[in-house]
């Protein structure tokens, strides 16, 4: 079974501004006191690949039920190209985009590692940007 892959499968955190850019909304200037109650750096997104849709749905449901994430989007049929045990590999996977509070990232990471079927659950955590 392949590992949680070094590049395509890392848990990568993005600042809220990048999320709004991805949604097509214009980014707003961060402020500590905004009408929305948003505090810069308080919201993160994690990207995790799974071997198939069944596994992705099981993990997605569990993180939402455990309140480790507000929402998980599943993107089917991505292609991951990576190095594993000295060889270049290519696999079809499902990408989970997990939207969470930055304060929950550690618990989310621990939970995903505990239930993920890949041999090595590698993660890369970047500090959320303000």
C-alpha positions, 0 to 999 in steps of 0.5 A, a space after each residue: 500500500 502506498 504511503 501518504 505521499 510527500 508532495 501531493 498528500 501533505 496536510 497543507 494549511 492555507 490562509 483565509 485569503 487564499 480560500 477566498 481567492 479560490 472561491 472567486 471572492 475578492 480578498 479582504 484586508 485582514 483586521 482583528 475587529 471585522 464585522 464577520 468576527 474573523 480573526 486572521 490566522 484562525 481558519 485553515 484548510 488541510 489537503 489530504 489524499 485518499 486511495 479511493 472515494 469510500 475511504 475519503 467519505 469515511 474520513 470526511 464524515 468522521 472529522 465533521 462528526 467529531 467537529 474537527 472540521 466545518 466542511 470537507 470537499 472531495 475532489 475525485 480522480 486526481 493523479 498523484 506523481 511521487 517518489 516512493 522507495 526510490 521509484 517514481 510512482 503514479 496513482 489515481 486518488 481522491 483529494 479531501 479539502 478540509 476546512 477547519 479552525 487553526 486551533 483544531 489542526 493538531 487534533 485533526 492531524 492526529 485523527 487523520 493519521 490514526 485512521 488513514 490507510 496509507 503506510 506512512 501518514 506524513 504531514 507538513 504543517 505551515 503556520 496560518 497566515 494573518 
